[in-house]
């Protein structure tokens, strides 16, 4: 269980420093450490999910003509 905390803590710290607090980021780190999935399928699924979520957010933002998502890119 300590490995999960050691993985989740830095993940939360990194997203907080980047000013994008997002708890599921810590959950992903904890899952990767505790479950030890095979790296290639896990990274493919993680990348696919990330692309789909960002695409959905951008599409919804463009459709609403409200505040633009994302607010800024680095």
Backbone as a chain_set.jsonl record, in Angstrom:
{"seq": "XXXXXXXXXXXXXXXXXXXXXXXXXXXXXXXXXXXXXXXXXXXXXXXXXXXXXXXXXXXXXXXXXXXXXXXXXX", "coords": {"N": [[0.816, -1.187, 0.0], [2.026, 1.183, 0.555], [3.497, 1.712, -1.71], [1.562, 2.625, -3.486], [0.876, 5.095, -2.345], [3.31, 6.373, -2.612], [3.402, 6.609, -5.339], [1.061, 8.009, -6.008], [1.244, 10.444, -4.589], [3.451, 12.064, -5.722], [2.299, 12.328, -8.267], [-0.066, 13.841, -7.828], [1.201, 16.088, -6.8], [2.677, 16.946, -9.063], [0.649, 17.609, -10.961], [-0.589, 19.627, -9.543], [1.399, 21.575, -9.318], [1.551, 22.181, -12.002], [-0.737, 23.577, -12.196], [-3.13, 22.252, -12.727], [-4.982, 20.55, -11.144], [-5.997, 17.25, -10.799], [-7.524, 14.564, -9.817], [-7.884, 11.897, -10.945], [-5.442, 11.523, -12.217], [-3.663, 10.8, -10.228], [-4.877, 8.413, -9.526], [-4.408, 6.876, -11.795], [-1.632, 6.608, -11.666], [-1.421, 5.153, -9.27], [-2.799, 2.783, -9.954], [-1.112, 1.827, -11.958], [1.161, 1.239, -10.469], [0.306, -0.535, -8.409], [-1.124, -2.613, -9.718], [0.541, -3.414, -11.75], [0.356, -3.595, -14.702], [0.837, -4.982, -18.037], [3.145, -3.09, -19.863], [2.862, -2.124, -22.624], [0.107, -2.596, -23.691], [-1.247, -1.178, -21.668], [-0.256, 1.471, -21.906], [-1.136, 2.04, -24.502], [-3.945, 1.97, -24.18], [-4.204, 4.007, -22.242], [-3.229, 6.245, -23.638], [-5.068, 6.358, -25.77], [-7.475, 6.822, -24.368], [-6.866, 9.314, -23.25], [-6.569, 10.962, -25.537], [-9.164, 10.782, -26.608], [-10.711, 11.961, -24.519], [-9.676, 14.598, -24.414], [-10.269, 15.434, -27.008], [-13.08, 15.329, -26.929], [-13.582, 17.322, -25.028], [-12.558, 19.612, -26.343], [-14.213, 19.647, -28.632], [-16.767, 19.997, -27.451], [-16.391, 22.513, -26.31], [-16.003, 24.1, -28.583], [-18.499, 23.889, -29.751], [-20.216, 25.241, -28.036], [-19.622, 27.96, -28.031], [-18.774, 29.375, -25.86], [-16.62, 29.904, -23.111], [-13.324, 29.135, -24.103], [-11.834, 25.933, -24.492], [-8.84, 24.241, -24.326], [-7.928, 26.745, -21.874], [-5.398, 27.812, -22.174], [-2.303, 26.895, -23.758], [0.793, 25.288, -23.126]], "CA": [[0.0, 0.0, 0.0], [2.923, 2.338, 0.589], [3.883, 2.01, -3.09], [0.492, 3.427, -4.061], [1.02, 6.464, -1.841], [4.519, 6.933, -3.208], [3.105, 6.917, -6.737], [-0.01, 9.012, -6.077], [1.695, 11.732, -4.051], [4.127, 12.871, -6.748], [1.381, 12.625, -9.379], [-0.873, 14.981, -7.388], [2.11, 17.24, -6.721], [3.015, 17.408, -10.41], [-0.487, 18.285, -11.595], [-0.852, 20.853, -8.791], [2.416, 22.535, -9.761], [1.167, 22.581, -13.358], [-2.015, 24.284, -12.029], [-4.192, 21.444, -13.323], [-5.279, 19.458, -10.23], [-6.854, 16.243, -11.428], [-7.358, 13.359, -9.0], [-7.674, 10.665, -11.701], [-4.022, 11.356, -12.55], [-3.091, 10.013, -9.137], [-5.44, 7.064, -9.604], [-3.696, 6.171, -12.86], [-0.304, 6.248, -11.137], [-1.6, 4.091, -8.265], [-3.138, 1.552, -10.676], [0.085, 1.342, -12.644], [2.106, 0.692, -9.489], [-0.236, -1.665, -7.645], [-1.558, -3.719, -10.571], [1.665, -3.756, -12.624], [-0.118, -4.119, -15.989], [1.835, -5.037, -19.098], [3.288, -1.688, -20.25], [2.42, -1.711, -23.962], [-1.35, -2.412, -23.769], [-1.67, -0.137, -20.732], [0.042, 2.776, -22.488], [-2.021, 2.241, -25.654], [-5.264, 2.33, -23.641], [-4.096, 5.299, -21.579], [-3.097, 7.269, -24.682], [-6.344, 6.438, -26.475], [-8.443, 7.479, -23.48], [-6.476, 10.717, -23.129], [-6.897, 11.65, -26.793], [-10.624, 10.88, -26.708], [-11.213, 12.924, -23.546], [-9.311, 15.955, -24.833], [-11.047, 15.732, -28.219], [-14.46, 15.602, -26.517], [-13.597, 18.633, -24.381], [-12.37, 20.646, -27.367], [-15.425, 19.672, -29.466], [-17.845, 20.601, -26.669], [-16.085, 23.93, -26.173], [-16.228, 24.754, -29.88], [-19.931, 23.868, -30.046], [-20.949, 26.121, -27.135], [-19.226, 29.355, -28.231], [-18.558, 29.983, -24.547], [-15.196, 29.924, -22.803], [-12.588, 28.186, -24.929], [-11.093, 24.877, -23.8], [-8.262, 24.681, -23.06], [-7.77, 28.196, -21.744], [-4.078, 28.142, -22.703], [-1.399, 25.778, -24.02], [2.171, 25.62, -22.801]], "C": [[0.862, 1.253, 0.0], [3.357, 2.718, -0.831], [2.835, 2.871, -3.775], [0.589, 4.885, -3.626], [2.247, 7.131, -2.442], [4.34, 7.246, -4.692], [2.084, 8.038, -6.849], [0.412, 10.383, -5.6], [2.419, 12.592, -5.084], [3.227, 13.213, -7.943], [0.502, 13.825, -9.035], [-0.01, 16.236, -7.3], [2.431, 17.813, -8.092], [1.853, 18.145, -11.065], [-0.862, 19.567, -10.846], [0.147, 21.939, -9.174], [2.091, 23.052, -11.155], [-0.152, 23.35, -13.367], [-3.161, 23.573, -12.748], [-4.564, 20.297, -12.4], [-6.333, 18.512, -10.808], [-6.622, 14.919, -10.71], [-7.196, 12.072, -9.8], [-6.224, 10.463, -12.156], [-3.329, 10.522, -11.47], [-3.603, 8.585, -9.179], [-4.723, 6.246, -10.68], [-2.315, 5.733, -12.38], [-0.41, 5.102, -10.132], [-1.928, 2.766, -8.945], [-1.901, 0.967, -11.335], [1.068, 0.696, -11.673], [1.561, -0.567, -8.828], [-0.615, -2.861, -8.52], [-0.449, -4.234, -11.467], [1.186, -4.354, -13.948], [1.02, -4.18, -16.999], [1.937, -3.638, -19.701], [2.684, -1.304, -21.599], [0.895, -1.578, -24.052], [-1.856, -1.303, -22.841], [-1.43, 1.247, -21.324], [-0.825, 3.066, -23.707], [-3.414, 2.665, -25.174], [-5.244, 3.702, -22.985], [-4.012, 6.429, -22.601], [-4.409, 7.452, -25.437], [-7.389, 7.164, -25.635], [-8.136, 8.967, -23.349], [-6.858, 11.507, -24.372], [-8.409, 11.825, -26.926], [-11.204, 11.914, -25.745], [-10.891, 14.362, -23.949], [-10.102, 16.353, -26.071], [-12.498, 16.059, -27.868], [-14.556, 16.972, -25.85], [-13.451, 19.77, -25.379], [-13.626, 20.764, -28.227], [-16.586, 20.329, -28.724], [-17.629, 22.1, -26.511], [-16.367, 24.685, -27.461], [-17.726, 24.858, -30.196], [-20.709, 24.89, -29.21], [-20.677, 27.603, -27.359], [-19.075, 30.093, -26.907], [-17.044, 30.077, -24.323], [-14.484, 28.83, -23.59], [-11.842, 27.187, -24.05], [-10.016, 24.384, -24.739], [-8.032, 26.189, -23.061], [-6.418, 28.637, -22.297], [-3.283, 26.862, -22.892], [-0.008, 26.218, -23.611], [3.022, 25.316, -23.977]], "O": [[0.441, 2.287, -0.518], [3.562, 3.895, -1.126], [3.177, 3.754, -4.562], [0.408, 5.796, -4.433], [2.224, 8.323, -2.746], [5.07, 8.074, -5.237], [2.225, 8.923, -7.692], [-0.025, 11.39, -6.158], [2.034, 13.742, -5.299], [3.381, 14.27, -8.555], [0.341, 14.728, -9.855], [-0.446, 17.322, -7.683], [2.454, 19.031, -8.267], [2.054, 19.201, -11.666], [-1.397, 20.496, -11.45], [-0.23, 23.1, -9.335], [2.326, 24.221, -11.459], [-0.635, 23.735, -14.433], [-4.049, 24.216, -13.307], [-4.475, 19.144, -12.824], [-7.406, 18.932, -11.243], [-5.633, 14.233, -10.969], [-6.429, 11.207, -9.378], [-5.826, 9.336, -12.45], [-2.512, 9.651, -11.77], [-2.856, 7.648, -8.901], [-4.464, 5.057, -10.49], [-1.883, 4.614, -12.659], [0.415, 4.187, -10.141], [-1.393, 1.728, -8.556], [-1.668, -0.241, -11.279], [1.732, -0.282, -12.016], [2.279, -1.559, -8.701], [-0.443, -4.006, -8.102], [-0.496, -5.385, -11.902], [1.552, -5.479, -14.29], [2.042, -3.513, -16.838], [0.908, -3.045, -20.024], [2.052, -0.253, -21.706], [0.419, -0.519, -24.461], [-2.785, -0.576, -23.19], [-2.306, 2.109, -21.252], [-1.212, 4.214, -23.928], [-3.992, 3.614, -25.705], [-6.18, 4.482, -23.16], [-4.662, 7.462, -22.436], [-4.815, 8.581, -25.712], [-8.108, 8.025, -26.143], [-9.052, 9.79, -23.34], [-7.411, 12.602, -24.268], [-8.88, 12.894, -27.314], [-12.1, 12.669, -26.123], [-11.743, 15.244, -23.836], [-10.558, 17.492, -26.173], [-13.083, 16.972, -28.451], [-15.516, 17.705, -26.087], [-14.143, 20.783, -25.273], [-14.061, 21.877, -28.522], [-17.314, 21.133, -29.307], [-18.584, 22.874, -26.571], [-16.91, 25.789, -27.43], [-18.161, 25.813, -30.839], [-21.763, 25.356, -29.642], [-21.462, 28.432, -26.9], [-19.235, 31.313, -26.853], [-16.288, 30.308, -25.267], [-14.999, 27.72, -23.721], [-11.293, 27.541, -23.007], [-10.318, 24.13, -25.905], [-7.953, 26.821, -24.115], [-6.308, 29.737, -22.837], [-3.568, 25.852, -22.248], [0.336, 27.394, -23.735], [4.235, 25.52, -23.93]]}, "num_chains": 1, "name": "protein.A"}
